[in-house]
């Protein structure tokens, strides 16, 4: 939203400066990418040829952790690579 307000600053007669809005959007993205949540992967093990693990996500950002719509459901994407860096699997749940 801050980027939209910055882009249409004059048309929308926004009181904040466009550069302030852009800087705020940059800070928000930095926060969301680095400090909004803590992800833990516990007890990974192979069972019947499948890798199983318990994945926990701790919300550190309160309402800033994006949800996209009013639902408690979150989607986590997990990439599994072998010891040489080759892709083994991509999953989203």
C-alpha positions as CSV (number, residue, x, y, z in Angstrom):
1,X,0.0,0.0,0.0
2,X,2.8,2.4,0.8
3,X,4.3,1.9,-2.7
4,X,0.9,2.6,-4.3
5,X,0.5,5.8,-2.2
6,X,4.1,6.8,-3.2
7,X,3.4,6.1,-6.9
8,X,0.2,8.1,-7.0
9,X,1.3,10.7,-4.4
10,X,0.2,13.8,-6.3
11,X,-3.1,12.3,-7.7
12,X,-4.2,11.2,-4.2
13,X,-3.0,14.3,-2.5
14,X,-1.0,12.3,0.1
15,X,0.5,14.4,2.8
16,X,3.6,12.2,3.4
17,X,6.5,12.6,1.0
18,X,6.8,9.9,-1.7
19,X,10.3,9.1,-0.6
20,X,9.1,8.6,3.0
21,X,6.5,6.1,1.8
22,X,9.0,4.2,-0.3
23,X,11.4,4.1,2.6
24,X,8.6,2.8,4.9
25,X,7.7,0.1,2.3
26,X,11.4,-0.9,2.1
27,X,11.6,-1.2,5.9
28,X,8.4,-3.3,6.0
29,X,9.7,-5.7,3.4
30,X,13.0,-6.1,5.2
31,X,11.1,-6.9,8.4
32,X,8.8,-9.4,6.8
33,X,11.7,-11.1,5.1
34,X,14.0,-11.4,8.1
35,X,12.1,-10.9,11.4
36,X,8.4,-11.5,11.1
37,X,8.5,-15.2,11.9
38,X,10.8,-17.9,13.3
39,X,10.6,-21.3,11.5
40,X,11.8,-24.5,13.2
41,X,12.1,-27.9,11.6
42,X,12.2,-30.6,14.3
43,X,13.0,-34.4,14.2
44,X,13.5,-34.9,10.5
45,X,13.6,-38.6,9.7
46,X,13.0,-41.0,6.8
47,X,10.0,-43.3,7.1
48,X,9.1,-45.7,4.3
49,X,11.1,-43.7,1.8
50,X,9.5,-40.3,2.9
51,X,11.1,-37.5,4.8
52,X,8.9,-36.5,7.7
53,X,9.5,-33.6,10.1
54,X,7.5,-31.3,12.4
55,X,7.5,-27.7,11.2
56,X,6.7,-24.9,13.6
57,X,6.2,-21.2,12.7
58,X,6.3,-18.7,15.5
59,X,4.7,-15.3,14.6
60,X,7.1,-12.6,15.8
61,X,5.4,-9.8,13.8
62,X,1.9,-9.8,15.2
63,X,-0.5,-8.4,12.6
64,X,2.4,-7.7,10.2
65,X,2.7,-11.4,9.4
66,X,0.7,-11.4,6.1
67,X,-2.3,-13.7,5.7
68,X,-3.7,-12.6,2.3
69,X,-7.2,-13.2,3.6
70,X,-9.0,-13.6,6.9
71,X,-8.2,-17.2,7.6
72,X,-6.0,-18.9,10.1
73,X,-4.5,-21.1,7.3
74,X,-0.9,-20.5,6.2
75,X,0.9,-22.2,3.4
76,X,4.5,-23.3,3.9
77,X,6.8,-24.2,1.0
78,X,9.6,-26.6,1.7
79,X,12.5,-27.4,-0.6
80,X,14.5,-30.6,0.0
81,X,18.0,-30.9,-1.5
82,X,20.5,-33.7,-1.4
83,X,24.0,-33.3,0.0
84,X,25.2,-32.1,-3.4
85,X,22.6,-29.4,-3.6
86,X,20.4,-31.2,-6.1
87,X,16.6,-30.8,-5.8
88,X,14.9,-33.8,-4.2
89,X,11.4,-32.3,-3.7
90,X,9.3,-29.2,-3.6
91,X,6.2,-29.2,-1.5
92,X,3.7,-26.6,-0.4
93,X,1.1,-27.3,2.3
